Amino acid sequence: MTGSMLPDGSPTQSPDISEVTLGSTLDGFTVAPERGGMVTAYTVAGVPVLYLDRPTLGGRGSVRGGIPVLFPACGPLRDGRTTLRAHEVALPQHGFARNLPWEVFSRTASEITLMLCRDDATQAMYPFDFVVRCTYALRVDAPDLAVPSTALRITVSVENHSTEPMPYSLGFHPYFAIADKRAARFELPATLAAENPYGESRAFDGFDFDADSVDLTFTDMREPRAAFEAAGWRTEIECSEQFRYFVFWTLRDRSFVCLEGWTARADALNSQRDLLCVPPGTSQDLWMEIRRTTLSSPSSCT
């Protein structure tokens, strides 16, 4: 397929992956239904909010960038295995939803709903009859407000069509484009953090951006929200009440920071801790919203 080019000369779409863009070129977002149903781009006032290593979008492995959806597990399982409905199964890190094709269920000018359903492949990993619907919606506040803002809201509905309760955890894995992490100011309402995936909680004493990677779970979040200020923008991430944890992940030589809402820590399908459960014939709704506003001047906090 052919497409337009970004300022750096890279194509706006992978040659192998179909993408759908909603909104305008200034304020809009793009999703790739067949690539985990994920957001691949989110733009506010023409400025990209998200990081994307575009070659990984057309590759066979996991995508590095955008907003992958993690289901039915966040993080890895110990030994990569668990027991569900009396069957031992193998489940990859972060589950399977981010690597499977989703279907377009409905679409308007500013909203799209994608759907993932049980099939033979998921049955071997997760023996439940489920439907997951993910709705992406864009809201741009009136430009005459004192501080105009743009928000991308992601609502996930998890339906259980099985005859038994269906356990799961869910996470959002947004990669935020931040060129200078040291100059950014991060806000998380927590005092304890643990090394991923299975570390013990300790008093948080700051981020070491000289390390090869920073991979922490904030374990005592007072409320499910985080924020950062960088390069003249304020970005706020808010989640529904089911999200008890936030993960902060970055690599030293990459210009991204992930601020991820998780409903449970790694290995929850084995530990049962904070695991969500959908009764038969019912559904549960969860959401995340990313709101971006301009600052009066670029942040100088370190």
C-alpha positions as CSV (number, residue, x, y, z in Angstrom):
1,M,0.0,0.0,0.0
2,T,1.1,3.6,-0.4
3,G,0.8,6.4,2.1
4,S,2.0,9.9,3.0
5,M,5.3,10.5,4.8
6,L,6.1,11.8,8.2
7,P,8.6,14.7,8.6
8,D,11.4,12.2,9.2
9,G,10.7,10.5,5.9
10,S,9.1,7.4,7.3
11,P,5.8,6.2,6.0
12,T,2.6,7.1,7.9
13,Q,1.6,3.5,7.6
14,S,3.4,0.2,7.6
15,P,3.5,-1.4,4.1
16,D,2.1,-4.6,5.6
17,I,-0.3,-3.4,8.3
18,S,-3.6,-1.6,7.7
19,E,-4.3,1.4,9.9
20,V,-7.3,3.6,10.5
21,T,-7.0,7.3,11.4
22,L,-9.8,9.3,13.1
23,G,-9.9,13.0,13.8
24,S,-7.7,15.5,11.9
25,T,-4.1,15.8,11.0
26,L,-3.7,18.2,14.0
27,D,-5.8,16.3,16.6
28,G,-6.4,12.7,15.9
29,F,-5.3,9.1,16.5
30,T,-4.6,6.0,14.5
31,V,-5.3,2.3,15.3
32,A,-4.0,-0.9,13.7
33,P,-6.9,-3.4,14.1
34,E,-4.9,-6.4,12.9
35,R,-1.9,-5.6,15.1
36,G,-3.3,-6.1,18.5
37,G,-6.1,-3.5,18.0
38,M,-3.6,-1.0,19.3
39,V,-3.3,2.8,19.0
40,T,-0.2,3.5,16.8
41,A,-0.4,7.3,16.9
42,Y,-2.0,10.1,18.9
43,T,-1.4,13.7,17.8
44,V,-2.3,16.9,19.6
45,A,-1.9,20.2,17.8
46,G,0.2,18.4,15.3
47,V,2.7,17.1,17.9
48,P,3.0,13.3,18.4
49,V,2.2,12.2,21.9
50,L,3.3,8.6,21.4
51,Y,6.6,6.9,20.5
52,L,6.6,4.2,17.8
53,D,9.4,2.1,16.5
54,R,7.6,1.6,13.2
55,P,9.6,-1.4,11.9
56,T,8.3,-3.4,14.8
57,L,4.7,-2.7,13.7
58,G,5.3,-4.7,10.5
59,G,7.4,-7.4,12.2
60,R,6.5,-10.7,13.7
61,G,7.4,-9.8,17.3
62,S,5.8,-7.5,19.8
63,V,5.3,-3.8,18.8
64,R,7.6,-1.4,20.6
65,G,5.4,1.8,20.8
66,G,1.9,3.0,20.6
67,I,-0.6,1.7,23.2
68,P,-0.7,-2.1,23.4
69,V,-3.6,-3.6,25.4
70,L,-2.5,-6.3,27.9
71,F,-5.1,-9.1,28.4
72,P,-5.7,-11.5,30.1
73,A,-2.4,-11.0,32.0
74,C,0.0,-8.2,32.8
75,G,3.6,-9.1,32.9
76,P,5.0,-12.6,32.8
77,L,3.8,-15.7,34.6
78,R,6.3,-17.6,36.7
79,D,7.6,-20.3,34.3
80,G,5.2,-19.0,31.7
81,R,2.4,-21.3,32.9
82,T,-0.7,-21.4,34.9
83,T,-3.7,-23.6,35.6
84,L,-7.2,-22.5,34.3
85,R,-10.3,-24.7,34.5
86,A,-8.2,-27.7,35.6
87,H,-5.9,-27.4,32.6
88,E,-2.3,-26.3,32.7
89,V,-1.7,-23.7,29.9
90,A,1.2,-21.6,28.7
91,L,0.6,-17.9,28.3
92,P,3.0,-15.3,26.9
93,Q,4.1,-12.2,28.7
94,H,1.3,-9.6,28.9
95,G,-1.2,-12.2,27.5
96,F,-2.1,-12.5,23.8
97,A,-4.4,-9.6,23.0
98,R,-1.6,-7.3,21.9
99,N,-0.4,-9.8,19.3
100,L,-3.7,-11.0,17.7
101,P,-5.8,-9.3,15.0
102,W,-8.9,-7.5,16.2
103,E,-12.1,-6.8,14.1
104,V,-13.7,-3.4,13.5
105,F,-17.1,-3.6,15.3
106,S,-18.2,0.0,14.7
107,R,-16.9,3.4,13.7
108,T,-17.9,7.1,13.6
109,A,-15.9,10.2,12.8
110,S,-14.2,10.3,16.2
111,E,-14.8,6.9,17.7
112,I,-14.0,3.3,16.8
113,T,-14.7,0.0,18.6
114,L,-12.6,-3.1,17.9
115,M,-13.4,-6.6,19.0
116,L,-11.4,-9.7,20.0
117,C,-13.2,-13.0,20.4
118,R,-12.3,-16.5,21.6
119,D,-10.9,-18.8,18.9
120,D,-8.9,-22.1,18.8
121,A,-5.6,-20.2,19.3
122,T,-6.9,-18.4,22.5
123,Q,-8.6,-21.5,23.8
124,A,-5.3,-23.3,24.0
125,M,-3.9,-20.5,26.2
126,Y,-7.0,-19.2,28.0
127,P,-9.9,-21.7,28.0
128,F,-12.8,-19.3,28.3
129,D,-15.5,-18.1,25.9
130,F,-14.8,-14.3,26.0
131,V,-15.4,-11.2,23.9
132,V,-13.3,-8.1,24.5
133,R,-14.4,-4.8,22.9
134,C,-12.1,-1.8,22.9
135,T,-13.6,1.6,22.1
136,Y,-11.2,4.5,21.3
137,A,-12.8,8.0,21.4
138,L,-11.3,11.4,20.9
139,R,-12.5,14.6,22.6
140,V,-11.1,18.0,21.7
141,D,-12.2,20.8,24.1
142,A,-13.4,24.1,22.6
143,P,-10.4,26.3,21.6
144,D,-11.8,29.3,23.4
145,L,-11.2,27.7,26.8
146,A,-8.4,29.2,28.9
147,V,-6.4,26.0,28.6
148,P,-7.6,23.9,25.6
149,S,-7.0,20.2,25.9
150,T,-7.4,17.0,23.9
151,A,-8.2,13.6,25.4
152,L,-8.1,10.1,24.1
153,R,-10.3,7.7,26.1
154,I,-10.0,4.0,25.8
155,T,-12.9,1.9,27.2
156,V,-12.5,-1.9,27.4
157,S,-15.5,-4.2,27.9
158,V,-14.7,-7.7,29.0
159,E,-17.5,-10.2,28.4
160,N,-17.7,-13.7,29.8
161,H,-19.8,-16.1,27.7
162,S,-18.5,-19.2,29.6
163,T,-20.4,-21.2,32.2
164,E,-17.7,-20.4,34.9
165,P,-16.2,-17.2,36.4
166,M,-13.5,-15.8,34.2
167,P,-10.3,-14.5,35.9
168,Y,-8.1,-11.9,34.2
169,S,-6.0,-8.9,34.6
170,L,-5.8,-6.0,32.2
171,G,-3.3,-3.2,31.4
172,F,-2.6,-0.4,29.1
173,H,1.0,0.0,27.9
174,P,1.3,3.6,26.4
175,Y,4.8,4.6,25.1
176,F,5.1,8.4,25.5
177,A,7.5,10.2,23.3
178,I,9.9,12.1,25.7
179,A,13.2,13.3,24.2
180,D,14.8,14.5,27.4
181,K,13.7,12.3,30.4
182,R,15.9,14.1,32.9
183,A,14.2,17.5,32.1
184,A,10.7,16.0,32.5
185,R,8.7,16.2,35.7
186,F,6.8,13.0,36.6
187,E,3.9,12.8,39.1
188,L,2.7,9.5,40.6
189,P,0.7,9.5,43.9
190,A,2.8,6.7,45.5
191,T,5.7,6.3,47.9
192,L,6.5,2.6,47.3
193,A,7.9,0.9,44.2
194,A,9.1,-2.6,43.3
195,E,11.4,-3.9,40.6
196,N,9.6,-5.8,37.9
197,P,8.4,-8.4,37.6
198,Y,8.4,-9.9,41.2
199,G,10.4,-7.5,43.4
200,E,9.5,-6.4,46.9
201,S,8.1,-3.0,47.6
202,R,10.6,-0.4,48.8
203,A,10.6,3.3,49.4
204,F,10.8,5.1,46.1
205,D,13.9,7.3,45.9
206,G,13.8,8.5,42.3
207,F,14.5,7.3,38.7
208,D,18.0,6.3,37.7
209,F,18.1,7.3,34.0
210,D,21.8,6.3,33.8
211,A,20.8,2.6,34.2
212,D,20.3,0.5,31.2
213,S,16.6,0.3,32.0
214,V,14.1,1.5,34.6
215,D,11.3,-1.0,35.3
216,L,9.3,-0.3,38.4
217,T,5.8,-1.0,39.7
218,F,4.3,1.6,42.0
219,T,2.5,-0.5,44.6
220,D,0.7,2.0,46.8
221,M,-1.1,4.2,44.4
222,R,-3.5,6.5,46.3
223,E,-5.5,7.0,43.1
224,P,-5.2,5.5,39.5
225,R,-3.6,8.5,37.8
226,A,-0.2,9.8,36.8
227,A,1.1,12.8,34.9
228,F,4.3,14.3,33.4
229,E,5.4,17.7,32.1
230,A,7.9,17.9,29.3
231,A,8.7,20.2,26.4
232,G,5.9,22.7,27.1
233,W,3.2,20.0,27.5
234,R,1.3,18.5,30.4
235,T,0.1,14.9,29.9
236,E,-2.3,13.3,32.4
237,I,-3.1,9.6,32.5
238,E,-6.2,8.6,34.4
239,C,-7.7,5.1,34.8
240,S,-10.8,3.5,36.2
241,E,-10.8,2.3,39.8
242,Q,-9.8,-1.3,39.0
243,F,-6.2,-0.1,38.2
244,R,-4.3,-0.5,41.4
245,Y,-0.8,-0.2,40.0
246,F,1.2,1.9,37.7
247,V,4.3,0.7,35.9
248,F,7.2,3.0,34.8
249,W,9.4,1.6,32.2
250,T,12.1,3.1,29.9
251,L,15.4,2.2,28.2
252,R,18.4,4.4,28.6
253,D,19.0,5.0,24.8
254,R,15.4,5.3,23.7
255,S,13.3,8.4,23.7
256,F,10.2,7.0,25.4
257,V,8.7,6.5,28.8
258,C,5.9,4.0,29.5
259,L,3.4,4.9,32.2
260,E,1.2,1.8,32.4
261,G,-2.0,1.2,34.3
262,W,-2.2,-2.4,35.5
263,T,-5.1,-4.0,37.5
264,A,-2.7,-6.5,39.0
265,R,1.0,-7.3,39.2
266,A,2.8,-10.0,37.2
267,D,1.8,-13.6,37.9
268,A,-1.7,-12.7,39.2
269,L,-3.3,-15.7,37.4
270,N,-1.1,-17.9,39.7
271,S,-1.0,-15.7,42.9
272,Q,-4.7,-14.7,42.6
273,R,-3.7,-11.4,44.1
274,D,-5.9,-8.5,42.8
275,L,-7.2,-10.7,40.1
276,L,-10.4,-9.5,38.4
277,C,-13.2,-12.0,37.7
278,V,-16.2,-11.7,35.4
279,P,-19.2,-13.9,36.5
280,P,-20.8,-16.0,33.7
281,G,-23.0,-14.1,31.3
282,T,-21.8,-10.7,32.5
283,S,-19.3,-8.1,31.5
284,Q,-17.0,-5.5,33.2
285,D,-15.9,-2.1,31.9
286,L,-12.5,-0.5,32.4
287,W,-11.0,2.6,31.0
288,M,-8.0,4.9,30.6
289,E,-7.9,8.5,29.4
290,I,-4.8,10.4,28.2
291,R,-5.3,14.2,28.3
292,R,-2.8,16.7,26.9
293,T,-2.7,20.4,27.6
294,T,-0.2,23.1,26.9
295,L,1.9,24.7,29.6
296,S,2.4,28.5,29.8
297,S,6.1,27.8,29.4
298,P,8.3,24.6,29.0
299,S,8.9,22.9,32.3
300,S,12.4,23.4,33.8
301,C,11.9,20.8,36.6
302,T,14.4,18.0,37.0
